[in-house]
Amino acid sequence: MSHMRCPLRGILGFALSMLRDVRTYKFVAVGVSTLLLAEALMFVSVDLFRFDSFLSAVVVTEVTLLANFALNDAFVFGADGKRGNPLHHRLLKYHASRALSIAVNLAVFYVLNKVLLVNHLLAYFVAVVVAFGVNLLTSFVWVWRVRPVSREVLIGAGLTSSTNRSTPRSVASTIRRSPRSPRTLPTRTPYAPQAGGSRGVSRC
């Protein structure tokens, strides 16, 4: 039982850290925006142009996938996810990590729409929600390679960076002021033995 608790604690701790990370909610906002885009494209493709709903779902999934990647890369993970991680690597890993979620997405949509005869808009919405957990996990862990950070830690990091910016000035100021300190010390003490020495010679 103790061996089972350690992985569970790690998973729960990771999940809680993701809930405290502001980027998680940005990721959700991007996902909601691309979901609305997907719903609009599905409506245009199926209801207006009368294309097959499953083929439309395949095309819409790829279009929204590229849009989701661009928004996450620019506004969610930013420089932290780009550091030492070239664009073509991120894009390839993004598609590879989405392979499972896309398969889940399309499988759920097919079962709901073709087998259970659920409305295509509702079926696609449920399929996207099911695949969202996989998207979130793989985005943090593998595609952009960032660790969840709480908002307090991010604020603390900003404060430390501001203090680090101020410390070089203080060091520079002390370095500039340090040559002034020897000038205040008495510098004529070495001449005292010469005067005393001359008196001693005259006494002898």
C-alpha positions in Angstrom: 0.0 0.0 0.0 2.9 2.4 0.7 4.2 1.9 -2.8 0.8 2.9 -4.1 0.6 6.0 -2.1 3.8 7.6 -3.4 2.7 7.7 -7.0 -0.8 8.9 -6.0 0.7 11.7 -3.9 2.9 12.7 -6.8 -0.1 12.8 -9.2 -2.2 14.7 -6.7 0.6 17.2 -6.0 1.2 17.7 -9.7 -2.5 18.3 -10.3 -2.7 20.8 -7.4 0.3 22.6 -8.7 -1.3 22.9 -12.1 -4.5 24.3 -10.5 -2.3 27.0 -8.9 -0.6 27.9 -12.1 -2.0 30.9 -14.0 -0.9 29.3 -17.3 -3.5 26.5 -16.7 -6.3 29.0 -16.9 -4.8 30.7 -19.9 -4.6 27.3 -21.5 -8.3 26.8 -20.7 -9.2 30.2 -22.2 -7.3 29.3 -25.4 -9.1 25.9 -25.5 -12.5 27.6 -25.1 -11.8 30.0 -27.8 -10.6 27.3 -30.2 -13.6 25.2 -29.2 -15.9 28.1 -30.2 -14.0 28.3 -33.5 -14.5 24.6 -34.0 -18.2 24.8 -33.3 -18.6 27.6 -35.8 -16.7 25.7 -38.5 -18.7 22.6 -37.9 -21.9 24.6 -38.2 -20.7 26.2 -41.5 -19.5 22.9 -42.9 -22.4 20.6 -42.0 -25.4 22.8 -41.7 -24.7 25.3 -44.5 -22.5 23.4 -47.0 -24.0 19.9 -46.2 -20.7 18.2 -45.9 -20.4 14.9 -44.1 -20.2 15.4 -40.4 -17.3 13.0 -39.8 -15.1 14.3 -42.6 -15.9 17.8 -41.4 -14.8 16.9 -37.9 -11.5 15.6 -39.2 -10.7 18.9 -41.1 -12.0 21.1 -38.3 -9.8 19.2 -35.8 -6.6 19.9 -37.7 -7.5 23.5 -38.2 -8.3 24.2 -34.6 -5.2 22.2 -33.6 -2.9 24.6 -35.4 -4.8 27.6 -34.0 -4.5 26.2 -30.5 -0.8 25.6 -30.9 -0.2 29.2 -32.2 -2.1 30.7 -29.3 -0.5 28.5 -26.6 2.9 29.1 -28.0 2.5 32.9 -28.0 0.3 33.7 -25.0 0.4 30.8 -22.6 4.0 29.3 -22.4 5.9 32.1 -24.1 9.6 32.3 -23.6 9.7 29.6 -20.9 8.5 27.0 -23.4 10.6 28.3 -26.2 13.9 28.3 -24.4 16.1 25.5 -25.9 13.0 24.2 -27.7 12.9 25.1 -31.4 9.7 25.9 -33.2 9.7 22.8 -35.4 10.4 20.6 -32.4 7.5 22.0 -30.6 5.2 21.7 -33.6 6.2 18.1 -34.2 5.9 17.1 -30.5 2.6 19.0 -30.4 1.2 16.9 -33.2 2.6 13.7 -31.7 1.2 14.4 -28.3 -2.2 15.3 -29.9 -2.3 12.0 -31.8 -3.9 10.2 -28.8 -6.2 13.1 -28.0 -7.3 13.4 -31.6 -8.0 9.7 -31.7 -10.0 10.0 -28.5 -11.8 13.1 -29.9 -12.8 11.5 -33.1 -13.7 8.1 -31.5 -16.0 9.8 -29.0 -17.6 12.0 -31.7 -18.2 8.9 -33.9 -19.8 7.0 -31.2 -22.0 9.8 -30.1 -23.0 11.1 -33.5 -23.1 8.0 -35.7 -24.0 5.3 -33.2 -26.0 7.2 -30.5 -27.3 9.8 -33.0 -26.4 12.7 -30.8 -26.4 16.2 -32.5 -23.1 16.9 -34.2 -22.5 20.1 -32.3 -23.1 18.5 -28.9 -21.2 15.4 -29.8 -18.1 17.4 -30.9 -18.3 19.5 -27.7 -18.2 16.4 -25.5 -15.4 14.8 -27.5 -13.3 17.9 -27.1 -13.9 18.0 -23.4 -12.9 14.4 -23.0 -9.6 15.0 -24.9 -8.8 18.2 -23.0 -7.2 16.5 -20.1 -4.7 14.8 -22.3 -3.9 18.0 -24.1 -3.2 19.9 -20.9 -0.9 17.2 -19.4 1.2 16.7 -22.5 1.5 20.4 -23.1 3.1 21.1 -19.8 5.2 17.9 -19.5 6.4 17.3 -23.0 5.6 19.8 -25.7 6.7 23.0 -23.9 8.6 21.3 -21.1 7.5 23.6 -18.3 6.8 22.8 -14.7 3.6 24.1 -13.0 4.4 27.2 -10.9 1.9 28.8 -8.5 1.0 32.5 -8.8 2.7 33.3 -5.5 6.0 31.8 -6.8 5.7 33.8 -10.0 5.2 37.0 -8.0 8.1 36.1 -5.7 10.2 35.5 -8.8 9.4 38.9 -10.0 10.3 40.5 -6.7 13.6 38.7 -6.6 14.4 39.7 -10.1 13.7 43.3 -9.2 15.9 43.1 -6.1 18.6 41.5 -8.2 18.4 44.4 -10.5 18.9 46.8 -7.7 21.8 45.0 -6.0 24.3 45.8 -8.8 23.7 49.5 -8.2 24.3 49.2 -4.5 27.5 47.2 -5.1 28.6 49.7 -7.7 27.9 52.5 -5.3 29.9 50.9 -2.5 32.8 50.3 -5.0 32.7 53.9 -6.0 32.6 55.1 -2.4 35.3 52.8 -1.1 38.3 54.7 -2.5 37.1 57.7 -0.5 37.5 56.0 2.9 41.4 55.8 2.9 41.5 59.6 2.4 39.9 60.2 5.8 42.6 58.2 7.5 45.7 60.0 8.8 48.5 59.7 6.2 51.2 61.7 8.0 52.1 59.1 10.6 55.1 57.7 8.7 56.8 61.1 9.1 56.7 61.0 12.9 59.7 58.6 13.3 61.8 60.8 11.1 61.3 63.8 13.4 61.9 61.6 16.5 65.0 60.1 14.9 66.5 63.5 14.2 66.0 64.5 17.8 67.6 61.4 19.0 70.7 62.0 16.9 71.0 65.6 18.2 70.7 64.3 21.8 73.5 61.8 21.3 
